């Protein structure tokens, strides 16, 4: 049974049981506690947390997920993958344990001919939380299994929570016994277990987890250490079934990497590398890593992630580079993603059609990152060669953990390649030291994540206010900037309070408000709220911490604020208009770039502020100046056309059919708001906008730059700010015209001519200075010191850079008689930087005097590094205070080498 059919049967089974089928959400959601969606329940969190009223009592979904904590286990076990699809059924206060067990058991055991999966009951082992007698009796009742066929496990295995105060509850898992070839007997009938031993996990494969959300938790210290306050007012069901796990059971293969949607990538890897899957354990692991990571990269880029050095971008970059690295370890150094990624697209695109639709963008991002990594490997190899050279020179055989970690962390050079290349050169790597440093880095990352998670976890005060309000706050700001309303809640320092007085910083909730809460790249409104009784509040920021609640961050300027007071809310209208103009300009620039660069130039982020905006978009390289000029001209032509800007509400499907752009990472409901600039630019958007394009006045693009692999940023001004910028430029042009006695259109040519003449003059001065240095060469060669028969010139030259002293050193070496051993070591000091060059002639080298040995003695004293060969070596440093010591050290090396010879 192929994966698509397993998925179809799952959804159909629950639709027949009155569940609403919900499409997979993007793996990028607006949840500060998660980098990615990592479970099927994540899109439903607001329902489980009581932040939103469920739109349906029952739901079924197949959700795209990413998990990376077990990334090092990928390929080594049968079941660990980074991307996976989680099939889930959910009940929001509707059915509970019995119906959840019935529905799961029915699908798993029903014959395939009747629409089920037909797994043998004799191989299935339900598990429960020890002490959950209700679940035990229900399993026995539904399945007919005796108690000893139901595994009892501790809370570390069979209790679920979100890791923070909130809902929790016991779990029941369905385990499938794959047989003795996959591990020892579990002896569940006779052995009490708190947790499932690792050696049993491949044999007794967990395929489905049923979570019975019934408890309210006040504290969670560990998976098996938590405090239960009492029962939840509404009991919920959250289940998760691993699609890939069921697929490899029903397809009769050994692991998830060999199922129908993944194995074709392994087959292509075999063709590219000439290695045969199944012939060598290490090769098999690498091919599985490739199959998993290529699919994960495809799906992440499909959902709008681009490679970067932090957050989601770093996860993608790591996965992609691990795939490329694994192919390199399999023996191919050619570009591999153009061969592998289309294979994964063809299989996953059978379910996710958007992978075909967005293929040009996806492939550009992936291929550009592979090219960048190949360049990194080349640069890293150079750094590696320098490091190993220094190890050998010092007589050692061990590359330190610090060096290996620096190669990995700073240069992106994988530890596997460091180990491989070190072995080729007969060196070892301090893996223990490297792993310790990696562990420290991971611990810092975990602590940062925990801190971030904790800082967003406490929404109890907001939920309390929202519950008291009983409905969503009405946003009136699309049609007005002044609204009459009433105070419905006051929050201070994370607690609901009964009042606020002059000088207090608080968060106010009104029942209706014209203030726009920051979102979609648009900054929040500011303004004032005047209250009955004379109180006055200054609004400094507006946020939406939970769905349906708009919170005004404010300072009480006068009087006392209490819930129930009538309020007159007034937005700073000039600021609002200025931000709205910037937001409309962003839509127009987005559309113009897509026209100029193609449909792959999709928005990757934005910020709309008063009079200015920045716009990030996908691009594989710098945007040509001509394209920037064309885009600016295009949008300003449309500003002059004074197009009407209008918004309308429609279904998401209708919006996409109408040509409206949906942005990656944004969460949209079934009903969406579409903003159109004339009939030209259409985009799903919840922000505020100018009424007509002519209100923007003028748009000025200031420039573009890279902010990460495959992402460019344009910064721009709009309206009065753009006018003031252009006015300043006009004054500057006028001043230059006057100074150079040239018309404005002649300025570029005149300035270029001046620059060329200045460069020519600087070059002539440089040549004169070098000639003066070289003219002293004969005198310096004649004054060379005799060190054990070696003619040695050691000299400090102030004002000389690296190029100067290299020229001088080679010149001096040439002036020394070739009949006599000769060497030179010169140190140049310029602008606080130190440059060192050592050079020897052939006769000196015959006596054992080497340029690289002299340099090695000098560089630590001048605070730098260098390298080279026995005839010429060069380095740079930052400490000019010990130059005399450094020259003496070089002299000592010559004396030692020549004396020994």
JOWO-V555334 format. One record per helix or strand. SS is the DSSP state (A for helix, B for strand). FROM is the first residue (numbers start at 1). LEN is the number of residues. If there is no record, write none. Layout:
ss:SS from:FROM len:LEN
ss:SS from:FROM len:LEN
This chain:
ss:A from:3 len:13
ss:B from:20 len:3
ss:A from:42 len:7
ss:B from:58 len:9
ss:A from:71 len:3
ss:B from:83 len:10
ss:A from:97 len:13
ss:A from:112 len:3
ss:A from:121 len:3
ss:B from:124 len:6
ss:A from:133 len:11
ss:A from:147 len:3
ss:B from:151 len:3
ss:A from:155 len:4
ss:B from:159 len:3
ss:B from:166 len:12
ss:A from:180 len:3
ss:A from:198 len:3
ss:B from:204 len:19
ss:B from:225 len:18
ss:A from:243 len:8
ss:A from:256 len:3
ss:A from:263 len:11
ss:A from:281 len:22
ss:A from:311 len:19
ss:A from:337 len:12
ss:A from:354 len:4
ss:A from:359 len:35
ss:B from:398 len:2
ss:A from:401 len:9
ss:A from:415 len:10
ss:B from:428 len:2
ss:A from:431 len:27
ss:A from:460 len:10
ss:B from:474 len:2
ss:B from:482 len:11
ss:B from:495 len:2
ss:B from:499 len:3
ss:B from:505 len:6
ss:B from:512 len:2
ss:B from:519 len:1
ss:B from:522 len:1
ss:B from:527 len:5
ss:B from:536 len:8
ss:B from:551 len:8
ss:B from:560 len:3
ss:B from:566 len:6
ss:A from:573 len:25
ss:B from:603 len:7
ss:B from:612 len:7
ss:A from:625 len:16
ss:B from:644 len:8
ss:A from:652 len:6
ss:B from:661 len:1
ss:B from:671 len:7
ss:B from:681 len:4
ss:B from:692 len:1
ss:A from:693 len:4
ss:B from:699 len:10
ss:B from:711 len:8
ss:A from:720 len:21
ss:A from:744 len:32
ss:A from:777 len:6
ss:B from:785 len:3
ss:B from:790 len:9
ss:A from:802 len:14
ss:B from:822 len:9
ss:B from:833 len:8
ss:A from:842 len:5
ss:A from:851 len:12
ss:B from:865 len:4
ss:B from:872 len:6
ss:A from:883 len:18
